[in-house]
């Protein structure tokens, strides 16, 4: 509250205000007085004030405002303070020791000591590490250090997490330069599957994710994508994918790379003002598939509803929701990661109307909930109807296997929800029916199984087993595939062909089921 009040106050003499602020932070006799001085330094301070702000920020009660002020004056000092005082987390805790050294070789060792798996690192911590270590400058100081290039790429991937608010990425002034250096030096990396997946994730974000909102022109992103695409198209890199591990734990990522490998580098031939990109993140990230809507090359969701994640293609493309008629109808474009009921969703009304140069499709009434008031500062978007319809058709039909799998899943869900006895006769109960998260061309039914759970005397109902029944697309119409799956369910116990994925291991052994290896 204090920061916002000070930010809005008019001052006629900034020099006198700065002098008063410096006196308050050094001589203030109360916490409110010192906080007022910090808030004024955030507005009027200079590099001369960085040391005292860094010292004050070590006090818990002053830490947040001091970091906010330093973010304006010196982002690296802000990041060092943030990691030093709030670094009590397993991935971050070892880093302050390296930051205390002025020797860049010590800092470099601290940075490359980060574990390979940074999935537990949030975008805020990733940003602070990038800023505190001056990662871009370290790369310049060690021009042939491939370990540094790889860890820089992994930090960027966490900073641009596709399921997180883009605020941290956009606030990181070092991010554009870091993207440039990683793209420039990606070819120095030894080809390998994990590195291929990393560079592909960075390319997906540059193509249609939050990185498109960085303050750089489209040609900047195009140049970086061209460099990354050239690296991944090289024979040694494609060979790394061809020889990748096919064990069950790795197969999903291999299939993802083979499906997605060239997508960020190949825009639709007629890419225009309105575009839909179906983006499948690395399965290791556990992020869901997204149908990203881009207008003039920029994604709508992070601009209008940064707390949300674009909905999946089954929500946006199936059922003709994007088709526009004369009567407006609501379409949900994104949802908060927790749920719409918790933190909202991005909705818009879609309609078709006559324009001065022919029919147009209008998107209007962007709002953070179906019944919420419109978002301030958002006007209507108008698209040429012919180009709009062509893009919707392209998105709906560009990957028929995925579309059929989604349709099969919808048909099975409708049938099994209305007729639960189909599973109940086998002592099973549906947990989830949808498209497989790691194989978008496969419908799946995930169900609980416990002998006798639907009888008067169930056996150990507190220890059910979890099974996953996969129905890969076989090219037939969705209705035929769903009918065949339901016939199989009606005639054969699904535990004989579904895969055990969880539950109680001892119970599985007693019932004669082999426990999954991974």
C-alpha positions as CSV (number, residue, x, y, z in Angstrom):
1,X,0.0,0.0,0.0
2,X,2.8,2.4,1.0
3,X,4.7,1.8,-2.3
4,X,1.6,2.5,-4.4
5,X,0.8,5.7,-2.5
6,X,4.3,7.0,-2.9
7,X,4.3,6.1,-6.6
8,X,1.3,8.3,-7.2
9,X,2.4,11.4,-5.2
10,X,3.4,14.5,-7.1
11,X,6.7,16.1,-6.2
12,X,8.0,19.5,-7.4
13,X,11.6,19.0,-6.3
14,X,13.0,15.5,-6.9
15,X,16.4,16.5,-5.6
16,X,15.0,17.4,-2.2
17,X,12.9,14.3,-2.1
18,X,15.9,12.1,-2.8
19,X,17.9,13.8,0.0
20,X,14.9,13.2,2.4
21,X,14.7,9.6,1.3
22,X,18.4,9.0,2.0
23,X,18.0,10.5,5.4
24,X,14.9,8.3,6.2
25,X,16.6,5.0,5.2
26,X,19.7,5.9,7.3
27,X,18.2,7.7,10.3
28,X,14.5,6.6,10.3
29,X,13.5,5.7,13.9
30,X,10.6,3.5,12.9
31,X,9.8,0.8,10.3
32,X,7.2,3.0,8.6
33,X,9.8,5.8,8.2
34,X,12.4,3.5,6.7
35,X,9.8,2.0,4.4
36,X,8.8,5.4,3.2
37,X,12.5,6.2,2.4
38,X,12.8,2.9,0.5
39,X,9.6,3.6,-1.5
40,X,11.0,7.1,-2.4
41,X,14.4,5.6,-3.4
42,X,12.5,3.2,-5.7
43,X,11.3,6.3,-7.5
44,X,14.2,8.7,-7.3
45,X,17.2,6.7,-6.2
46,X,20.4,6.2,-8.1
47,X,23.2,3.6,-8.2
48,X,24.6,5.3,-5.1
49,X,21.7,3.9,-3.1
50,X,22.2,0.2,-4.1
51,X,24.5,-0.7,-1.1
52,X,22.2,0.7,1.6
53,X,19.2,-0.9,0.0
54,X,21.0,-4.3,-0.1
55,X,21.9,-3.9,3.5
56,X,18.4,-3.0,4.6
57,X,16.9,-5.8,2.6
58,X,18.5,-8.4,4.8
59,X,15.9,-7.5,7.5
60,X,12.8,-9.6,6.9
61,X,10.4,-6.7,7.4
62,X,12.2,-4.6,4.8
63,X,13.2,-7.3,2.4
64,X,10.3,-7.1,-0.1
65,X,10.3,-3.3,-0.5
66,X,14.1,-3.3,-0.8
67,X,14.1,-5.9,-3.5
68,X,11.4,-3.9,-5.3
69,X,13.5,-0.8,-5.2
70,X,16.6,-2.6,-6.3
71,X,14.6,-4.1,-9.2
72,X,14.4,-0.6,-10.6
73,X,18.0,0.5,-9.8
74,X,20.0,-2.7,-10.2
75,X,18.3,-6.0,-11.1
76,X,21.5,-8.0,-10.4
77,X,21.7,-6.6,-6.8
78,X,18.0,-7.3,-6.4
79,X,18.4,-10.9,-7.4
80,X,21.5,-11.4,-5.2
81,X,19.5,-10.1,-2.2
82,X,16.4,-12.2,-3.1
83,X,18.5,-15.4,-3.3
84,X,20.6,-14.7,-0.3
85,X,17.7,-13.9,2.1
86,X,15.1,-16.2,0.7
87,X,17.3,-19.0,-0.6
88,X,16.2,-21.7,1.8
89,X,15.0,-24.1,-0.8
90,X,17.0,-27.2,-1.9
91,X,17.8,-26.0,-5.5
92,X,18.6,-22.5,-4.4
93,X,20.3,-22.9,-1.0
94,X,23.9,-23.6,-2.3
95,X,23.9,-20.6,-4.6
96,X,24.5,-17.7,-2.3
97,X,28.0,-19.0,-1.4
98,X,29.0,-18.7,-5.0
99,X,27.4,-15.3,-5.3
100,X,29.6,-13.9,-2.5
101,X,32.7,-14.4,-4.6
102,X,33.7,-11.7,-7.2
103,X,35.6,-14.4,-9.1
104,X,33.6,-15.3,-12.2
105,X,35.1,-18.8,-12.2
106,X,33.6,-19.4,-8.8
107,X,30.2,-18.1,-9.9
108,X,30.4,-20.3,-13.0
109,X,31.1,-23.4,-10.9
110,X,28.1,-22.5,-8.7
111,X,25.8,-22.2,-11.7
112,X,26.8,-25.3,-13.5
113,X,26.5,-27.3,-10.3
114,X,22.7,-27.0,-10.6
115,X,21.1,-30.4,-11.1
116,X,20.0,-31.4,-14.6
117,X,16.4,-31.6,-13.6
118,X,15.1,-28.1,-12.7
119,X,11.4,-28.9,-12.8
120,X,11.1,-27.9,-9.1
121,X,12.5,-24.5,-9.9
122,X,9.8,-21.9,-10.4
123,X,10.0,-19.0,-12.9
124,X,10.6,-16.4,-10.1
125,X,13.7,-18.3,-8.8
126,X,14.9,-19.0,-12.4
127,X,14.7,-15.2,-13.0
128,X,16.7,-14.3,-9.9
129,X,19.4,-16.9,-10.7
130,X,19.8,-15.5,-14.2
131,X,20.0,-11.9,-12.9
132,X,22.1,-12.6,-9.8
133,X,24.8,-14.6,-11.7
134,X,24.8,-12.3,-14.7
135,X,24.4,-15.4,-16.8
136,X,24.6,-13.6,-20.1
137,X,27.9,-12.0,-19.1
138,X,29.2,-15.3,-17.9
139,X,28.5,-16.8,-21.3
140,X,30.5,-13.9,-22.8
141,X,33.3,-14.6,-20.4
142,X,33.4,-18.3,-21.2
143,X,32.7,-18.4,-24.9
144,X,33.5,-22.2,-25.4
145,X,31.8,-23.5,-22.2
146,X,29.1,-25.9,-23.3
147,X,28.0,-26.7,-19.7
148,X,27.2,-23.1,-19.2
149,X,25.3,-22.9,-22.5
150,X,23.2,-25.9,-21.4
151,X,22.4,-24.7,-17.9
152,X,21.5,-21.3,-19.4
153,X,19.0,-23.0,-21.7
154,X,17.5,-24.9,-18.8
155,X,17.1,-21.8,-16.8
156,X,15.4,-20.1,-19.8
157,X,13.0,-23.0,-20.1
158,X,12.0,-22.7,-16.5
159,X,11.7,-18.9,-16.8
160,X,9.3,-19.3,-19.8
161,X,7.3,-22.2,-18.2
162,X,4.3,-22.5,-20.5
163,X,1.9,-23.2,-17.6
164,X,3.0,-20.1,-15.6
165,X,2.4,-16.4,-15.5
166,X,4.8,-14.7,-18.0
167,X,5.4,-11.8,-15.6
168,X,8.8,-13.1,-14.5
169,X,10.1,-13.7,-18.0
170,X,8.9,-10.2,-19.2
171,X,10.4,-8.5,-16.1
172,X,13.8,-10.1,-16.7
173,X,15.8,-7.5,-18.7
174,X,18.5,-10.1,-19.3
175,X,16.1,-12.6,-21.0
176,X,16.4,-11.4,-24.7
177,X,20.2,-11.4,-24.5
178,X,20.2,-14.8,-23.0
179,X,18.0,-16.2,-25.7
180,X,20.4,-14.7,-28.3
181,X,23.5,-16.3,-26.7
182,X,21.9,-19.7,-26.2
183,X,20.7,-19.8,-29.9
184,X,24.0,-18.5,-31.2
185,X,25.9,-21.2,-29.3
186,X,23.4,-24.1,-29.5
187,X,25.5,-25.7,-32.2
188,X,28.4,-26.1,-29.7
189,X,26.4,-28.5,-27.7
190,X,27.1,-32.2,-28.1
191,X,24.1,-33.7,-29.8
192,X,21.9,-35.7,-27.4
193,X,18.2,-36.4,-26.9
194,X,17.8,-34.3,-23.7
195,X,19.5,-31.3,-25.3
196,X,17.3,-31.7,-28.4
197,X,14.2,-31.6,-26.2
198,X,15.5,-28.5,-24.4
199,X,16.2,-26.6,-27.6
200,X,12.8,-27.7,-29.0
201,X,11.1,-26.4,-25.8
202,X,12.8,-23.0,-26.2
203,X,11.8,-22.9,-29.9
204,X,8.1,-23.6,-29.1
205,X,8.1,-20.7,-26.7
206,X,9.8,-18.4,-29.2
207,X,7.3,-19.5,-31.8
208,X,4.0,-19.0,-30.0
209,X,4.6,-18.7,-26.2
210,X,5.4,-16.0,-23.7
211,X,8.7,-15.2,-25.4
212,X,6.8,-13.6,-28.3
213,X,5.9,-10.8,-25.8
214,X,9.5,-9.8,-25.2
215,X,10.2,-6.3,-26.4
216,X,11.8,-7.4,-29.6
217,X,10.5,-7.3,-33.3
218,X,9.2,-10.4,-35.0
219,X,12.4,-10.6,-37.1
220,X,14.4,-11.1,-33.9
221,X,12.4,-14.2,-33.0
222,X,12.5,-15.4,-36.6
223,X,16.3,-15.2,-36.6
224,X,16.6,-17.2,-33.4
225,X,14.2,-19.8,-34.6
226,X,16.2,-20.1,-37.8
227,X,19.3,-20.8,-35.8
228,X,17.7,-23.3,-33.5
229,X,16.0,-25.0,-36.4
230,X,19.3,-25.3,-38.3
231,X,20.9,-27.0,-35.3
232,X,18.1,-29.5,-34.8
233,X,18.0,-30.4,-38.5
234,X,21.6,-31.3,-38.6
235,X,22.3,-35.1,-39.1
236,X,24.0,-35.6,-35.8
237,X,21.0,-34.2,-33.9
238,X,18.4,-36.2,-35.8
239,X,20.5,-39.3,-35.2
240,X,20.4,-38.5,-31.5
241,X,16.6,-38.8,-31.7
242,X,16.6,-41.9,-33.8
243,X,18.9,-43.7,-31.3
244,X,17.1,-42.4,-28.2
245,X,16.1,-44.7,-25.3
246,X,12.8,-46.5,-26.0
247,X,12.2,-47.7,-22.4
248,X,8.7,-47.1,-21.1
249,X,9.8,-44.1,-19.1
250,X,11.5,-42.4,-22.1
251,X,9.2,-43.5,-25.0
252,X,6.7,-40.7,-24.4
253,X,9.3,-38.0,-24.8
254,X,10.8,-39.7,-27.9
255,X,7.3,-39.8,-29.5
256,X,6.8,-36.1,-28.5
257,X,10.0,-35.1,-30.3
258,X,9.1,-37.0,-33.4
259,X,5.6,-35.4,-33.5
260,X,6.7,-31.9,-32.6
261,X,10.3,-31.6,-33.9
262,X,9.7,-29.3,-36.8
263,X,6.4,-27.6,-35.8
264,X,7.9,-24.3,-34.4
265,X,10.0,-23.9,-37.5
266,X,7.2,-24.4,-40.1
267,X,4.4,-21.8,-40.0
268,X,1.2,-22.5,-42.0
269,X,1.7,-21.4,-45.6
270,X,-1.0,-18.8,-45.3
271,X,-0.3,-17.6,-41.7
272,X,-2.2,-14.4,-41.3
273,X,-3.6,-12.1,-38.6
274,X,-5.5,-14.9,-36.9
275,X,-3.6,-18.2,-36.1
276,X,-4.2,-21.2,-33.9
277,X,-1.2,-23.2,-32.8
278,X,-1.7,-26.6,-31.0
279,X,1.3,-26.9,-28.8
280,X,2.3,-30.1,-27.0
281,X,4.9,-29.4,-24.2
282,X,7.6,-31.8,-23.2
283,X,5.9,-34.6,-21.3
284,X,8.5,-34.3,-18.6
285,X,7.1,-30.9,-17.7
286,X,3.7,-32.4,-17.0
287,X,2.1,-29.3,-18.7
288,X,-1.0,-30.0,-20.7
289,X,-1.4,-29.5,-24.4
290,X,-2.5,-26.0,-25.4
291,X,-4.5,-24.5,-28.3
292,X,-2.9,-21.1,-28.5
293,X,-4.7,-18.3,-30.3
294,X,-2.3,-15.8,-31.8
295,X,-3.4,-12.4,-33.2
296,X,-0.8,-10.5,-35.3
297,X,1.7,-13.1,-34.2
298,X,1.2,-12.7,-30.5
299,X,-0.6,-15.1,-28.1
300,X,-3.8,-13.7,-26.6
301,X,-3.7,-15.6,-23.3
302,X,-0.5,-14.2,-21.7
303,X,-1.5,-10.7,-22.8
304,X,-5.1,-10.7,-21.6
305,X,-5.1,-13.3,-18.8
306,X,-1.5,-13.9,-17.7
307,X,-2.7,-16.1,-14.8
308,X,-4.2,-18.6,-17.2
309,X,-3.1,-21.4,-19.5
310,X,-4.6,-21.8,-23.0
311,X,-7.2,-24.6,-23.1
312,X,-6.5,-27.8,-25.0
313,X,-7.6,-28.5,-28.5
314,X,-10.4,-30.8,-27.3
315,X,-12.0,-27.8,-25.6
316,X,-11.3,-25.2,-28.4
317,X,-11.4,-27.1,-31.6
318,X,-13.9,-29.9,-31.1
319,X,-17.6,-29.3,-31.5
320,X,-17.2,-26.2,-33.8
321,X,-17.0,-23.7,-30.9
322,X,-14.9,-21.3,-33.0
323,X,-17.4,-21.3,-35.9
324,X,-19.1,-18.0,-36.0
325,X,-22.8,-17.3,-36.7
326,X,-24.9,-14.2,-36.5
327,X,-25.7,-14.8,-32.8
328,X,-22.8,-14.4,-30.4
329,X,-21.8,-17.4,-28.3
330,X,-19.2,-17.6,-25.5
331,X,-15.9,-19.4,-26.0
332,X,-13.4,-20.2,-23.2
333,X,-9.9,-19.6,-24.4
334,X,-7.9,-20.2,-21.2
335,X,-8.3,-21.3,-17.6
336,X,-6.3,-20.7,-14.4
337,X,-4.1,-23.7,-13.5
338,X,-6.0,-24.2,-10.2
339,X,-9.5,-24.0,-11.7
340,X,-11.9,-21.5,-13.2
341,X,-13.9,-21.5,-10.0
342,X,-10.8,-20.5,-8.0
343,X,-8.9,-17.9,-10.2
344,X,-11.0,-17.5,-13.3
345,X,-10.8,-18.2,-17.0
346,X,-10.6,-16.1,-20.2
347,X,-13.9,-16.0,-22.1
348,X,-14.9,-14.1,-25.3
349,X,-18.0,-13.8,-27.4
350,X,-17.7,-14.9,-31.1
351,X,-20.1,-13.7,-33.8
352,X,-20.2,-13.0,-37.6
353,X,-21.4,-9.8,-39.1
354,X,-21.3,-7.8,-42.3
355,X,-18.3,-5.4,-42.7
356,X,-17.6,-2.6,-45.2
357,X,-15.4,-5.0,-47.2
358,X,-17.3,-8.2,-46.7
359,X,-18.2,-10.6,-43.8
360,X,-16.1,-10.4,-40.7
361,X,-15.8,-12.5,-37.5
362,X,-15.9,-10.4,-34.3
363,X,-14.4,-11.4,-31.0
364,X,-15.7,-9.1,-28.3
365,X,-16.3,-9.1,-24.5
366,X,-13.1,-10.5,-23.3
367,X,-13.6,-11.3,-19.6
368,X,-12.1,-13.3,-16.7
369,X,-15.2,-15.5,-16.2
370,X,-18.3,-16.4,-18.0
371,X,-20.4,-14.0,-16.1
372,X,-17.7,-11.5,-15.2
373,X,-17.4,-7.9,-16.4
374,X,-15.3,-7.2,-19.5
375,X,-11.5,-6.7,-19.0
376,X,-10.6,-3.0,-19.0
377,X,-8.9,-1.7,-22.1
378,X,-9.8,-4.7,-24.3
379,X,-11.8,-3.8,-27.4
380,X,-13.3,-6.0,-30.1
381,X,-11.1,-7.9,-32.6
382,X,-12.3,-8.3,-36.2
383,X,-11.0,-10.8,-38.7
384,X,-11.8,-11.3,-42.4
385,X,-14.4,-14.1,-42.3
386,X,-12.9,-16.1,-45.2
387,X,-9.4,-16.1,-43.7
388,X,-10.7,-16.9,-40.2
389,X,-12.8,-19.9,-41.4
390,X,-9.8,-21.2,-43.4
391,X,-7.6,-21.1,-40.3
392,X,-10.2,-22.8,-38.1
393,X,-10.6,-25.5,-40.7
394,X,-6.8,-25.9,-40.9
395,X,-6.4,-26.2,-37.2
396,X,-9.3,-28.7,-36.9
397,X,-8.1,-31.0,-39.7
398,X,-4.3,-30.5,-39.7
399,X,-3.7,-33.6,-37.5
400,X,-6.6,-36.0,-38.1
401,X,-5.2,-38.7,-35.8
402,X,-5.3,-36.3,-32.8
403,X,-8.8,-35.1,-33.8
404,X,-10.1,-38.6,-34.0
405,X,-8.6,-39.5,-30.7
406,X,-10.3,-36.6,-29.0
407,X,-13.6,-37.5,-30.6
408,X,-13.2,-41.2,-29.5
409,X,-12.5,-40.0,-26.0
410,X,-15.6,-37.7,-26.0
411,X,-17.8,-40.6,-27.2
412,X,-16.5,-43.0,-24.6
413,X,-16.8,-40.5,-21.8
414,X,-20.4,-39.7,-22.8
415,X,-21.3,-43.4,-23.0
416,X,-19.5,-44.5,-19.8
417,X,-20.8,-41.6,-17.7
418,X,-24.3,-42.4,-18.8
419,X,-23.9,-46.2,-18.4
420,X,-21.5,-46.8,-15.5
421,X,-22.6,-50.4,-15.3
422,X,-20.4,-51.1,-18.4
423,X,-17.4,-50.8,-16.1
424,X,-19.1,-51.7,-12.9
425,X,-19.8,-55.3,-14.1
426,X,-16.0,-55.7,-14.0
427,X,-15.7,-54.1,-10.6
428,X,-14.2,-51.0,-12.1
429,X,-15.0,-47.3,-11.9
430,X,-13.8,-44.6,-14.2
431,X,-11.3,-42.1,-12.9
432,X,-10.6,-40.2,-16.1
433,X,-11.6,-40.5,-19.7
434,X,-9.8,-38.4,-22.3
435,X,-6.8,-38.1,-24.6
436,X,-3.5,-39.6,-23.2
437,X,-1.3,-36.8,-22.0
438,X,1.8,-38.4,-23.4
439,X,0.2,-39.6,-26.7
440,X,-2.2,-37.1,-28.2
441,X,-3.3,-39.6,-30.9
442,X,-4.5,-42.0,-28.3
443,X,-7.7,-42.0,-26.3
444,X,-7.6,-43.6,-22.8
445,X,-9.8,-44.7,-20.0
446,X,-8.2,-44.6,-16.6
447,X,-10.1,-46.7,-14.0
448,X,-10.0,-48.0,-10.5
449,X,-10.4,-51.7,-9.9
450,X,-11.2,-53.6,-6.7
451,X,-12.8,-57.0,-6.6
452,X,-16.4,-56.9,-5.3
453,X,-16.4,-53.1,-5.0
454,X,-19.9,-52.9,-6.4
455,X,-21.2,-55.8,-4.3
456,X,-22.4,-55.9,-0.8
457,X,-19.1,-57.3,0.4
458,X,-16.2,-55.6,-1.4
459,X,-12.7,-56.9,-0.8
460,X,-10.3,-54.3,0.6
461,X,-12.1,-51.3,-0.9
462,X,-9.5,-49.0,0.7
463,X,-6.8,-50.5,-1.6
464,X,-8.0,-50.3,-5.2
465,X,-5.7,-50.7,-8.2
466,X,-5.3,-48.1,-11.0
467,X,-5.4,-49.2,-14.6
468,X,-4.9,-47.3,-17.9
469,X,-6.7,-48.6,-21.0
470,X,-5.2,-47.0,-24.2
471,X,-7.0,-46.9,-27.5
472,X,-4.6,-45.6,-30.2
473,X,-6.1,-44.1,-33.3
474,X,-6.3,-46.7,-36.1
475,X,-7.5,-44.4,-38.9
476,X,-11.1,-45.5,-38.8
477,X,-13.9,-43.0,-38.1
478,X,-14.2,-42.0,-34.4
479,X,-17.6,-43.6,-34.1
480,X,-16.3,-47.0,-35.4
481,X,-13.4,-46.9,-33.0
482,X,-15.6,-46.0,-30.0
483,X,-18.1,-48.7,-30.9
484,X,-15.3,-51.3,-31.1
485,X,-13.9,-50.2,-27.7
486,X,-17.3,-50.5,-26.1
487,X,-17.8,-53.9,-27.6
488,X,-14.5,-55.1,-26.2
489,X,-15.4,-53.7,-22.8
490,X,-18.8,-55.5,-22.9
491,X,-17.2,-58.9,-23.7
492,X,-13.8,-58.9,-21.9
493,X,-12.5,-57.9,-18.5
494,X,-10.6,-54.7,-19.1
495,X,-7.9,-55.6,-16.5
496,X,-6.8,-58.2,-19.0
497,X,-5.8,-55.7,-21.6
498,X,-5.3,-52.4,-19.7
499,X,-2.0,-51.6,-18.0
500,X,-1.6,-51.4,-14.2
501,X,-0.2,-48.0,-13.3
502,X,-0.7,-47.6,-9.6
503,X,-2.4,-48.5,-6.4
504,X,-1.3,-50.8,-3.6
505,X,1.7,-53.0,-4.6
506,X,1.0,-55.8,-2.1
507,X,-2.6,-55.9,-3.2
508,X,-1.6,-56.2,-6.9
509,X,0.7,-59.1,-6.0
510,X,-2.1,-60.9,-4.2
511,X,-4.4,-60.5,-7.2
512,X,-1.8,-61.8,-9.6
513,X,-0.9,-58.5,-11.4
514,X,2.7,-57.6,-12.2
515,X,3.7,-54.3,-10.8
516,X,4.8,-51.7,-13.5
517,X,8.6,-51.2,-13.8
518,X,8.3,-47.4,-14.0
